Amino acid sequence: MLHIKSFTFNPFQENTYLAYDDQGEAVLIDPGCHNSQERSELEDFVLSNKLKVRNLLNTHCHIDHVLGNAWAKNRFKIPLWIHEKEIPLLKSVEVYAPNYGFQGYESAEADHYLEVGQEFRVGEESFKILFVPGHAPGHVVFYHEKSNQCIAGDTLFRGSIGRTDLPGGNHPVLLEKIKTQLFTLPEQTIIYPGHGPATNIAFEKKSTIHL
């Protein structure tokens, strides 16, 4: 069974996720923790549940989703995985982070690159990597087919979609990818977004009038 624990971190109210199996094998996704209190909250959950964090994944590399990358890599001794098209976005965070008040931002380089269609192991479970650009050029989502759970980053929210006015954004592309990659998933699929509450495909097909 795959368990998903969410945390809401940083001034952007970003959702950070821990996904783990029944044996405690875990991956950390989009760590937005940027201060000691937030990092302690995540670490305390890992320790109290005896989780073994093996990998760090980014759905995409906007600042609010990567603030905890360097800390997580160092604390858990784990590699960072991103889509190769996100390299410029990840590198740019170091330049503009002070403009958002994150004076102490520490950058972290990717160790490996995610491949579309790849099965990414989480202990006895696995995510399928789906490519859903538009909000960011290399945006991926992580779909667990057995339980119909999807960690979707900033592609699809409850009643809305990701913004496309940031560098690398493309509104028509995002709409098309939501239709072909997300709305083709089973309607009971739970969507865990990068911000706000969880939703599901059936609800979004009815409520997301943009599509």
C-alpha positions in Angstrom: 0.0 0.0 0.0 1.2 3.5 -0.8 0.7 6.2 1.9 0.9 9.9 1.2 1.5 12.5 3.9 1.2 16.2 3.1 2.8 19.2 4.7 2.1 22.9 3.9 5.2 25.0 4.0 6.6 28.5 3.3 4.9 31.8 2.6 3.6 30.3 -0.7 1.6 27.7 1.2 3.2 24.9 -0.9 2.3 21.3 -0.4 5.3 19.0 0.3 4.7 15.2 0.2 6.2 12.1 1.7 5.1 8.9 -0.1 6.0 5.6 1.6 5.1 1.9 1.5 4.2 -0.4 4.4 7.8 -1.1 5.1 8.6 2.5 5.5 10.5 3.0 2.2 9.9 6.6 1.3 10.5 9.4 -1.2 10.3 13.1 -0.5 8.5 15.2 -3.2 8.8 19.0 -3.6 10.3 19.9 -0.2 9.2 23.5 0.4 10.5 23.6 4.0 12.6 26.7 4.4 13.1 27.3 8.1 14.0 25.2 11.1 10.5 24.8 12.4 9.2 23.4 9.0 12.2 21.2 8.7 11.7 19.8 12.2 8.1 19.1 11.4 9.0 17.0 8.4 12.0 15.3 10.2 9.9 14.5 13.2 7.3 12.7 11.0 10.1 10.7 9.3 11.6 9.7 12.6 8.4 8.9 14.5 7.2 6.7 11.6 10.6 5.1 11.2 10.7 6.0 7.5 13.7 5.4 5.3 13.8 8.3 2.8 15.6 7.0 -0.3 15.1 9.7 -3.0 14.1 13.3 -3.5 11.8 14.3 -6.4 10.8 17.6 -7.8 7.6 17.9 -10.0 9.1 21.1 -11.2 11.6 23.7 -10.0 9.9 26.9 -9.1 11.2 28.4 -5.9 8.4 27.3 -3.6 8.9 23.7 -4.5 12.7 23.5 -4.0 13.4 25.6 -0.9 14.2 22.5 1.1 16.2 20.6 -1.6 19.7 21.2 -0.3 18.6 20.5 3.3 16.9 17.3 2.4 19.8 16.0 0.3 22.2 16.6 3.2 19.9 15.5 6.0 18.8 12.2 4.4 21.8 11.6 2.1 19.6 11.2 -0.9 19.9 12.0 -4.6 17.7 14.7 -6.3 15.7 13.7 -9.4 14.2 16.3 -11.8 13.2 16.4 -15.5 16.1 17.6 -17.6 14.1 20.5 -19.0 13.9 21.9 -15.4 17.6 22.5 -15.1 17.4 26.2 -16.1 14.6 26.9 -13.7 16.4 25.2 -10.8 19.6 27.2 -11.5 17.7 30.5 -11.7 16.3 30.1 -8.2 19.6 31.0 -6.7 19.5 34.3 -8.6 16.0 35.5 -7.7 15.5 33.9 -4.2 16.7 37.1 -2.4 14.0 39.1 -4.2 11.4 36.9 -2.4 13.1 37.3 0.9 14.9 34.0 1.0 18.4 35.4 1.7 19.8 32.1 2.9 18.6 30.0 0.1 21.1 27.1 -0.6 21.1 25.6 -4.1 21.2 21.9 -4.9 22.1 20.3 -8.2 20.2 17.4 -9.7 21.8 14.0 -9.5 19.6 12.1 -11.9 16.9 12.9 -14.5 13.4 11.6 -14.7 12.3 9.9 -17.9 8.7 10.1 -19.1 7.0 6.7 -18.7 9.5 5.6 -16.2 8.4 3.5 -13.3 9.9 5.0 -10.2 10.2 2.6 -7.2 9.1 3.5 -3.7 10.0 0.3 -1.9 7.4 -2.3 -3.0 5.3 0.4 -4.8 6.0 2.5 -7.9 5.0 5.7 -9.5 4.6 6.2 -13.2 6.2 9.5 -14.5 3.7 11.5 -16.6 4.9 14.6 -18.5 2.5 17.6 -18.0 4.4 20.8 -19.1 2.7 24.2 -19.4 3.1 25.6 -15.9 6.8 24.7 -16.3 8.7 23.3 -19.3 9.7 20.0 -17.6 6.8 19.5 -15.2 6.1 15.9 -14.3 3.5 14.3 -12.1 3.7 11.0 -10.2 0.9 8.6 -10.7 0.4 5.5 -8.5 -1.8 3.3 -10.6 -2.7 0.6 -7.9 -4.3 3.2 -5.6 -5.3 5.8 -8.2 -3.3 8.6 -6.4 -1.4 11.3 -8.3 1.0 13.9 -6.9 0.4 16.6 -9.5 2.5 19.6 -8.6 1.1 22.9 -10.1 -0.8 21.4 -13.0 -4.3 20.8 -11.6 -5.8 22.3 -8.5 -9.3 22.0 -6.9 -11.4 24.0 -9.3 -8.5 25.5 -11.3 -5.3 24.9 -13.1 -1.7 26.0 -12.8 -0.7 29.6 -13.8 1.1 29.9 -17.1 2.3 33.5 -17.0 5.7 32.6 -15.4 8.9 32.1 -17.5 8.6 28.8 -19.4 4.8 28.7 -19.1 2.5 27.9 -22.0 -1.3 28.0 -21.5 -2.4 25.9 -24.6 0.2 23.3 -23.8 -1.0 23.0 -20.2 -4.6 22.6 -21.3 -3.7 20.0 -23.8 -1.6 18.0 -21.4 -4.3 18.1 -18.6 -6.8 16.7 -21.2 -4.5 14.0 -22.5 -2.4 13.0 -19.4 -4.6 13.7 -16.4 -8.2 13.6 -17.6 -7.6 10.2 -19.1 -6.8 8.8 -15.7 -9.6 6.9 -13.8 -12.2 9.4 -12.5 -11.7 8.2 -8.9 -8.0 9.2 -9.1 -7.1 11.5 -6.2 -5.1 14.6 -7.2 -2.6 15.9 -4.6 -1.8 19.4 -5.9 1.1 21.7 -5.2 -1.2 24.1 -3.3 -4.6 23.8 -1.7 -6.7 20.8 -0.9 -6.8 17.4 -2.7 -9.3 16.8 -5.4 -10.2 14.1 -7.9 -10.4 13.7 -11.6 -14.2 13.3 -11.7 -14.7 16.6 -9.8 -12.3 18.5 -12.0 -13.8 17.3 -15.2 -17.1 18.9 -14.1 -15.7 22.0 -12.4 -12.7 23.1 -14.4 -14.5 25.1 -17.0 -11.3 26.3 -18.6 -11.2 22.9 -20.4 
